[in-house]
Amino acid sequence: SEHIRIGIAGYGNLGRGVEAAIDKNPDMTLVGVFTRRDPAQVTTLGADTVVRTMTELPSFTDEIDVLILCGGSKDDLPVQGPELAALFTTVDSFDTHARVPEYFAAMDAPATAAGTTAMISVGWDPGLFSINRLYSEALLPDGDTYTFWGRGLSQGHSDAVRRVPGVAGAAQYTLPSDTAIDAVRSGSRPVLATNQKHTRECFVVLEDGADAAAVEQAIVTMPHYFDEYDTTVHFISAEELARDHSAMPHGGFVIRSGNTSTEASQTIEYRLALDSNPEFTASVLVTYARAAHRLNQQGRTGAVTVLDVAPALLSPKTPAALRAELL
Ligand code: NDP
């Protein structure tokens, strides 16, 4: 069958991840990267990847089946999303949870008018975690759902540690609390505050002559960020920070436990352990680009989310092959 022709709009971490993920999916081809920057200033992973300016996109409506939007959720997607959904079937990773309903409406109108399909908020959270919350809530109506994040690098908390006087560099990881996870897995349906579900670990490079004890005290007592958490601080060298803490690991768990009778407790668990958050998120975007293309061909236009997509639409295999192999 014909290849699905993909365009990448915005070339940061996620854009690079999409370029890499297309290589792993033989039914897709990359038409090009589209950026707001001077294309000459953008170096791609692939030596023969074509880079163009975003202003050229309107002349590519016949060349691109699905445009994957890789801009940031805060400032880029709210502006780029509706403009590009009027021209292309799109997939994006809009992840400002509280604003999803508003963004859905902003994408639905132009996509419906243009006959395109706008697949929004694809990734792992929102995304795969949302699907797992849906399945487990529907399956166990008498139950409680818990989401744990980590071990993951938190950009916001790393920045907060870097602002402490005496700190030359830092990385902060959020970790799920083993105690809390064990309690949830036991089926006891505990009530857990956010600070009981997660712990925090900081790797800090000190400035010359800085007082380690004072820096540690300033970090663990920092209001909002650390004071209510169990926080560990490790002091390391600048070389160790660069060598061991430049990757962007993340992941987490969605666990629901519920009761089908007084005697029977049931637990459903979904786990992601990711070496690279952007590379994995990009793999999810590319998979959903296949579904978006198929939905559009079936006439399902307007905005859709991962909750609207049937699983078989994600696979490059035929429904017959899937029945034979997976059922
Ligand atoms: P980046 O900051 O790396 O990239 C965002 C945009 O910034 C790019 O599209 C690019 O646009 C521009 N940009 C990138 N590098 C440079 C540079 N060197 N100089 C100038 N501009 C640059 O963000 P990420 O790719 O890491 O993440 C994008 C979004 O993905 C996040 O905002 C987050 O919302 C979402 N996300 C969602 C997840 C989920 O589970 N749903 C998980 C992870 C991320 P241009 O090429 O046009 O300049």
Boltz pocket constraint, residues with backbone or C-beta under 6 A from the ligand:
constraints:
  - pocket:
      binder: B
      contacts: [[A, 9], [A, 10], [A, 11], [A, 12], [A, 13], [A, 14], [A, 15], [A, 34], [A, 35], [A, 36], [A, 37], [A, 70], [A, 71], [A, 72], [A, 73], [A, 74], [A, 76], [A, 93], [A, 94], [A, 95], [A, 96], [A, 121], [A, 122], [A, 123], [A, 124], [A, 125], [A, 126], [A, 127], [A, 277], [A, 278], [A, 281]]
      max_distance: 6.0
